[in-house]
Amino acid sequence: MRRRRGGGRGRGGVAGGARARPGGQSESLCCGPASEGGGGGAGPSARGRGRVATRPRPLALGPAPVRKMAAGARGGSAALRRLRGGGAAPGGARGYSQEAEGSWFRSLFVHKVDPRKDAHSNLLSKRETSNLYKIQFHNVKPECLETYNKLTEEVLPKLHSDPDYPCDLVGNWNTWYGEQDQAVHLWRFSGGYPALMDCMNKLRQNKEYLDFRKERSRMLLSRRNQLLLEFSFWNEPQPRRGPNIYELRTYKLKPGTMIEWGNNWARAIKYRQENQEAVGGFFSQIGELYVVHHLWAYKDLQSREETRNAAWRKRGWDENVYYTVPLIRTMESRIMIPLKISPLQ
């Protein structure tokens, strides 16, 4: 019997030290001879001691759990639930994670966006003119490209020269490098949207043009268009003598970045005008949005390479590239050859 009582002391007394309860509370245990059976309630030696030994011992809390309870009262029910529940994680890890997560969540509401007082089109386009541009992309059946070009060269110049139609041909091309068997047409409507609608209404009554569209449709695989405005800091496209090749660089920007793009290019365009290679810069208004088109002219591909390399030797051009590349989602380059009827040769 004494050995058994001694075992009780070994489990709950001197050998056991302070034993942890499941709720994260520590049970304070005495080490003297009078504490036999105090480690676990009504053990074999406790049953022989009568009524006092069988009564459950009150929970003795050390200073650490008391501090936890006080923190729970101050911090809310979450800390108190951790105290009452089983197997709470040691002090700092979970609390730190929750604080970090909370600060991250709060940061979503801290940033303030400066309100814009005007539309991007008014901030970036030329206010002294009201020109609207339309760019057309026609993907032609490979066997029909030559016939398509001949038909286009017969009909489109008539619209360009007719004073009743408020539209002008800016340029007409076939894609040389890029998407093959493609025709690109750029139109300018002097007078903006009213001029566009006036032109469209008149074309619906033009039998020659309707026949042209019907015959053209048999040659096409697909077609698409966009309505564009020109950047205020770019040159307005003017007729050019040839021969030239033209590069149409198309940038699809991340939504919300058009103002930043315009601000950077307004400073950088001066680095690309010494050789008169800058033809026009446009951004989309209808069609696929946040699309920018830059149109460049070069004598040949070697001239293009030399002109682009020269820009990198000018201080400031590298900064423009550094700040604008992160704004781009995708980009594309087309090398185009002008048709005979194109004012841009």
Secondary structure, DSSP 8 states (H G I E B T S, - for coil): -HHHHHHHHHHHSTTT-SEE-TTS-EE----SGGGTTTTTSS-HHHHTT-HHHHS-------HHHHHHHHHHHHH-HHHHHHHHSSS---HHHHHHHHHHHHHHHHHTTT------SS-HHHHHB-SS--EEEEEEEEEE-GGGHHHHHHHHHHHHHHHHH-TTS-EEEEEEEEEEESSSSEEEEEEEEETHHHHHHHHHHHHTT-HHHHHHHHHHHTTEEEEEEEEEEEBTTS-----B-S--EEEEEEEEE-TT-HHHHHHHHHHHGGGG-TTS-EEEEEEEEESSSSEEEEEEEESSHHHHHHHHHHHHTSTTHHHHHHHHGGGEEEEEEEEEEE-TT-SB-
